[in-house]
């Protein structure tokens, strides 16, 4: 087996094992971040897992989608919302302006 230019099979196996352990650790971190609602951190870890070995965990893509969806939901809920009173008054003034235009035409 030849890994990263090494001819020593035992060293190649150890390097492969370290690679898998690194992926496992990133996966666990990603899931922990997701459960703790740290979505940006979860995305970073899970995207690294996918980049290092796309088929290692079958649910990686689903977890990435969950983190992205939750982060978008957070952003949506944190957006400034116009007060209903302001929206109502805008509608009333628009209606008055339309009526004034119609009255001035006739």
C-alpha positions in Angstrom: 0.0 0.0 0.0 1.4 3.4 -0.9 -0.1 6.5 0.8 1.3 10.0 0.5 4.6 8.7 -1.0 5.3 6.2 1.8 6.3 2.6 0.9 5.8 1.3 4.5 2.4 -0.4 4.7 2.2 -0.2 8.5 2.9 3.6 8.4 0.3 3.9 5.6 -2.3 2.1 7.8 -1.5 4.4 10.8 -1.9 7.5 8.6 -5.2 6.1 7.2 -6.4 5.5 10.8 -5.5 9.0 11.8 -7.4 10.3 8.8 -10.5 8.4 9.8 -10.2 9.5 13.4 -9.9 13.1 12.2 -13.1 12.7 10.2 -14.9 11.0 13.1 -13.9 13.9 15.4 -15.1 16.5 12.9 -18.4 14.6 12.5 -18.9 14.4 16.2 -18.1 18.1 16.5 -20.5 19.0 13.7 -23.3 17.1 15.4 -22.6 18.6 18.8 -22.6 22.1 17.3 -25.9 21.4 15.5 -27.5 20.2 18.8 -26.1 23.3 20.5 -27.6 25.5 17.8 -24.2 26.8 16.7 -25.1 26.4 13.1 -22.1 28.1 11.4 -19.7 26.0 13.4 -21.7 22.9 12.6 -21.6 23.7 8.9 -17.8 24.2 9.0 -17.2 20.8 10.6 -19.7 18.9 8.5 -18.5 20.5 5.2 -14.9 19.4 6.1 -16.2 15.8 6.7 -17.9 15.8 3.3 -14.7 17.2 1.7 -12.4 14.7 3.3 -14.6 11.6 2.6 -18.0 12.2 1.0 -19.2 8.7 1.7 -18.0 8.3 5.2 -21.2 9.2 6.9 -24.5 8.8 5.0 -26.3 11.5 6.9 -23.6 14.3 6.5 -25.5 16.0 3.6 -28.8 15.9 5.5 -27.1 17.4 8.6 -25.6 20.1 6.5 -29.1 20.9 5.1 -30.5 20.9 8.6 -27.9 23.4 9.8 -28.4 25.6 6.7 -32.2 25.6 7.2 -31.9 26.4 10.9 -29.5 29.2 10.3 -31.8 30.7 7.6 -34.7 30.4 10.0 -32.7 32.2 12.7 -31.8 35.0 10.3 -35.5 35.3 9.2 -36.8 35.5 12.7 -34.1 38.1 13.7 -35.0 40.4 10.8 -36.6 43.8 11.6 -40.3 43.7 11.2 -42.4 46.8 10.3 -45.0 47.5 12.9 -48.6 46.8 11.9 -49.5 50.3 12.8 -47.0 51.7 10.3 -48.2 49.4 7.5 -51.8 50.4 8.2 -51.1 54.1 8.0 -49.1 53.7 4.8 -52.1 52.0 3.3 -54.5 54.7 4.5 -52.3 57.5 3.1 -52.0 55.6 -0.2 -55.8 55.3 -0.4 -56.3 59.0 0.4 -53.8 60.0 -2.3 -55.6 57.8 -4.9 -59.0 59.3 -3.9 -57.6 62.8 -4.2 -56.2 62.1 -7.7 -59.6 60.6 -8.7 -61.5 63.6 -7.3 -59.2 66.1 -9.1 -59.6 64.3 -12.4 -63.4 64.6 -12.3 
